[in-house]
Amino acid sequence: MRFRTKLLITSLAIVIIPLLLAVGTFMGFGRYMAYKQQLQQYSTVLDYGMISDPGGTFAEMTDELVKEIAINMLSNPFILENEQFLSDLDAQVESRYSFIIVKKGNELYYAASRDKAKAVINELPGYGNSIEGIYYTSSKHLVRQIDFLFSDGKRGSLYFISTIRTALTTSLVIYMCVAIILILLLTSLLLTMWLGRSFFRPINQLNIAMQHIKDGNFDFVLPTDAKEKGEIGAMYRNYEDMRLRLKESAEEKIEREKQNKELISNISHDLKTPITAIKGYSQGLLEGVADSPDKQKKYIKIINSKANDMNNLINELTLYSSIDNNRIPYNFTKINVGEYFGDCIDEIGADLESKSIKLNYSNLTTPDTMIVADAEQIKRVVNNIVSNSVKYLGRDDGTGQIDIRILDELDSVRVEIEDNGKGIAQKDIPNIFDRFYRTDSSRNSKQGGSGIGLSIVKKIIEDHGGYIWATSHENEGTCMHFVLRKYVEFADSSDTVTVANETQ
């Protein structure tokens, strides 16, 4: 529930709740007092007007009855001698906790209940007391008197008498004042508790949660109510989103630190081998171990080869740094698939031939098939995959083989690079494109490598809008598949587009 709605409910509750409770309390007290004074014997229907304002209500009632009697006396001057009329009149005032008495001279002429009459008859003044309106008896009964003459000329008086004591109203006022104070306190307490549960407790919980975040504890979960659509619910959900992102960021930081440590360890290991070889062979040259031109030439070739290995490793690390910071500049151009991959095969074939590895190449695309790509980076992809295959081929008997196939898939081109090496375990396939992941945890020096080659490949292919995956069977071989979108001709197209892939 939104804050605005809750504040509106609170504003209405401040008015409505005390009002309803006050009305209920008034009705309850009125009924209790009516029961206490045994007023239910007059009427089963509670008259709250007589209870709350007996004087005013009684005066209003008797004014109407006096007018009615005066009208009836115009047609029948002696109607107050008619007992049926008096009985009906008594029944009419009984519902208002009142009764009538008629005196003839000093004698009681009519009373529906002589017991009620005895309680007040001695307090009633006689004929001609000149009191207008209502008055109180010594016992605090309300009385309205009408003087008249009987048909025989004797003086008579009709008395309307209320059985409600005026003290009842005073008690009711006192009780209601106390009740209203208690009602206001109760309303304030209820609204405070509700606001506390709605606002203060959630905010306090959120403050505690933020303290956990401050202390680096990202596992503290706030109970988020999915049905809550107000500001509190939004704050809780925003906290949970923030917590998950911070937790993910912290975990990524830990993982990155772990990977950096692993990278340093890997680099140290991979650099140690060529450096050791360079030092050994250079020392041999300095000390004259290579005492013939052929031997010296061999030593220099080995030193040059190891220096190239170090240079390749440094270049790979430089590229990895660019990938890690999303700062790879791409020079996208239209490339003819057949011509481009044909040139790549020529370069790769010569290198594989020197290593006694057979290369098979097939292109199943049409001659005019074009893609938009960075030629240098795609070549890097192919070279990395091929060099990775060579590294783990594991066939020193000259039976090593690599197949490269270019397949046409409607709006895209799929490249498959397959070898007949030792393959990759199924449990390792989902991880081979992760940075620094190596299936050979032993890191033998012959294979070496930093473990970032395939992660570079994946990044480049994805930046080209393609995707890459691997299939493999142990002891049978591995096949790398990557897909690139075909070039689609648009009006006013440009042959070259340079994109700097940077994220600040």
Secondary structure in CASP SS format (residue, H / E / C, confidence):
PFRMAT SS
TARGET T0000
AUTHOR 0000-0000-0000
METHOD secondary structure of the structure
MODEL  1
M C 1.00
R C 1.00
F H 1.00
R H 1.00
T H 1.00
K H 1.00
L H 1.00
L H 1.00
I H 1.00
T H 1.00
S H 1.00
L H 1.00
A H 1.00
I H 1.00
V H 1.00
I H 1.00
I H 1.00
P H 1.00
L H 1.00
L H 1.00
L H 1.00
A H 1.00
V H 1.00
G H 1.00
T H 1.00
F H 1.00
M H 1.00
G H 1.00
F H 1.00
G H 1.00
R H 1.00
Y H 1.00
M H 1.00
A H 1.00
Y H 1.00
K H 1.00
Q C 1.00
Q C 1.00
L H 1.00
Q H 1.00
Q H 1.00
Y C 1.00
S C 1.00
T C 1.00
V C 1.00
L C 1.00
D C 1.00
Y H 1.00
G H 1.00
M H 1.00
I H 1.00
S H 1.00
D C 1.00
P H 1.00
G H 1.00
G H 1.00
T H 1.00
F H 1.00
A H 1.00
E H 1.00
M H 1.00
T H 1.00
D H 1.00
E H 1.00
L H 1.00
V H 1.00
K H 1.00
E H 1.00
I H 1.00
A H 1.00
I H 1.00
N H 1.00
M H 1.00
L H 1.00
S H 1.00
N C 1.00
P C 1.00
F C 1.00
I H 1.00
L H 1.00
E H 1.00
N C 1.00
E H 1.00
Q H 1.00
F H 1.00
L H 1.00
S H 1.00
D H 1.00
L H 1.00
D H 1.00
A H 1.00
Q H 1.00
V H 1.00
E H 1.00
S C 1.00
R C 1.00
Y C 1.00
S E 1.00
F E 1.00
I E 1.00
I E 1.00
V E 1.00
K E 1.00
K E 1.00
G C 1.00
N C 1.00
E E 1.00
L E 1.00
Y E 1.00
Y E 1.00
A E 1.00
A C 1.00
S C 1.00
R H 1.00
D H 1.00
K H 1.00
A H 1.00
K H 1.00
A H 1.00
V H 1.00
I H 1.00
N H 1.00
E H 1.00
L C 1.00
P C 1.00
G C 1.00
Y C 1.00
G C 1.00
N C 1.00
S C 1.00
I C 1.00
E C 1.00
G C 1.00
I E 1.00
Y E 1.00
Y E 1.00
T C 1.00
S C 1.00
S C 1.00
K C 1.00
H C 1.00
L E 1.00
V E 1.00
R E 1.00
Q E 1.00
I E 1.00
D E 1.00
F E 1.00
L E 1.00
F C 1.00
S C 1.00
D C 1.00
G C 1.00
K C 1.00
R E 1.00
G E 1.00
S E 1.00
L E 1.00
Y E 1.00
F E 1.00
I E 1.00
S E 1.00
T C 1.00
I C 1.00
R C 1.00
T H 1.00
A H 1.00
L H 1.00
T H 1.00
T H 1.00
S H 1.00
L H 1.00
V H 1.00
I H 1.00
Y H 1.00
M H 1.00
C H 1.00
V H 1.00
A H 1.00
I H 1.00
I H 1.00
L H 1.00
I H 1.00
L H 1.00
L H 1.00
L H 1.00
T H 1.00
S H 1.00
L H 1.00
L H 1.00
L H 1.00
T H 1.00
M H 1.00
W H 1.00
L H 1.00
G H 1.00
R H 1.00
S H 1.00
F H 1.00
F H 1.00
R H 1.00
P H 1.00
I H 1.00
N H 1.00
Q H 1.00
L H 1.00
N H 1.00
I H 1.00
A H 1.00
M H 1.00
Q H 1.00
H H 1.00
I H 1.00
K H 1.00
D C 1.00
G C 1.00
N C 1.00
F C 1.00
D C 1.00
F C 1.00
V C 1.00
L C 1.00
P C 1.00
T C 1.00
D C 1.00
A C 1.00
K C 1.00
E C 1.00
K C 1.00
G C 1.00
E H 1.00
I H 1.00
G H 1.00
A H 1.00
M H 1.00
Y H 1.00
R H 1.00
N H 1.00
Y H 1.00
E H 1.00
D H 1.00
M H 1.00
R H 1.00
L H 1.00
R H 1.00
L H 1.00
K H 1.00
E H 1.00
S H 1.00
A H 1.00
E H 1.00
E H 1.00
K H 1.00
I H 1.00
E H 1.00
R H 1.00
E H 1.00
K H 1.00
Q H 1.00
N H 1.00
K H 1.00
E H 1.00
L H 1.00
I H 1.00
S H 1.00
N H 1.00
I H 1.00
S H 1.00
H H 1.00
D H 1.00
L H 1.00
K H 1.00
T H 1.00
P H 1.00
I H 1.00
T H 1.00
A H 1.00
I H 1.00
K H 1.00
G H 1.00
Y H 1.00
S H 1.00
Q H 1.00
G H 1.00
L H 1.00
L H 1.00
E C 1.00
G C 1.00
V C 1.00
A C 1.00
D C 1.00
S C 1.00
P H 1.00
D H 1.00
K H 1.00
Q H 1.00
K H 1.00
K H 1.00
Y H 1.00
I H 1.00
K H 1.00
I H 1.00
I H 1.00
N H 1.00
S H 1.00
K H 1.00
A H 1.00
N H 1.00
D H 1.00
M H 1.00
N H 1.00
N H 1.00
L H 1.00
I H 1.00
N H 1.00
E H 1.00
L H 1.00
T H 1.00
L H 1.00
Y H 1.00
S H 1.00
S H 1.00
I H 1.00
D H 1.00
N C 1.00
N C 1.00
R C 1.00
I E 1.00
P E 1.00
Y E 1.00
N E 1.00
F E 1.00
T E 1.00
K E 1.00
I E 1.00
N E 1.00
V H 1.00
G H 1.00
E H 1.00
Y H 1.00
F H 1.00
G H 1.00
D H 1.00
C H 1.00
I H 1.00
D H 1.00
E H 1.00
I H 1.00
G H 1.00
A H 1.00
D H 1.00
L H 1.00
E H 1.00
S H 1.00
K C 1.00
S C 1.00
I C 1.00
K E 1.00
L E 1.00
N E 1.00
Y E 1.00
S E 1.00
N E 1.00
L C 1.00
T C 1.00
T C 1.00
P C 1.00
D C 1.00
T C 1.00
M E 1.00
I E 1.00
V E 1.00
A E 1.00
D C 1.00
A H 1.00
E H 1.00
Q H 1.00
I H 1.00
K H 1.00
R H 1.00
V H 1.00
V H 1.00
N H 1.00
N H 1.00
I H 1.00
V H 1.00
S H 1.00
N H 1.00
S H 1.00
V H 1.00
K H 1.00
Y C 1.00
L C 1.00
G C 1.00
R C 1.00
D C 1.00
D C 1.00
G C 1.00
T C 1.00
G C 1.00
Q E 1.00
I E 1.00
D E 1.00
I E 1.00
R E 1.00
I E 1.00
L E 1.00
D E 1.00
E E 1.00
L C 1.00
D C 1.00
S E 1.00
V E 1.00
R E 1.00
V E 1.00
E E 1.00
I E 1.00
E E 1.00
D E 1.00
N C 1.00
G C 1.00
K C 1.00
G C 1.00
I C 1.00
A C 1.00
Q C 1.00
K C 1.00
D C 1.00
I H 1.00
P H 1.00
N H 1.00
I C 1.00
F C 1.00
D C 1.00
R C 1.00
F C 1.00
Y C 1.00
R C 1.00
T C 1.00
D C 1.00
S C 1.00
S C 1.00
R C 1.00
N C 1.00
S C 1.00
K C 1.00
Q C 1.00
G C 1.00
G C 1.00
S C 1.00
G C 1.00
I C 1.00
G H 1.00
L H 1.00
S H 1.00
I H 1.00
V H 1.00
K H 1.00
K H 1.00
I H 1.00
I H 1.00
E H 1.00
D H 1.00
H C 1.00
G C 1.00
G C 1.00
Y E 1.00
I E 1.00
W E 1.00
A E 1.00
T E 1.00
S E 1.00
H E 1.00
E C 1.00
N C 1.00
E C 1.00
G E 1.00
T E 1.00
C E 1.00
M E 1.00
H E 1.00
F E 1.00
V E 1.00
L E 1.00
R E 1.00
K E 1.00
Y C 1.00
V C 1.00
E C 1.00
F C 1.00
A C 1.00
D C 1.00
S C 1.00
S C 1.00
D C 1.00
T E 1.00
V E 1.00
T E 1.00
V E 1.00
A E 1.00
N E 1.00
E C 1.00
T C 1.00
Q C 1.00
END
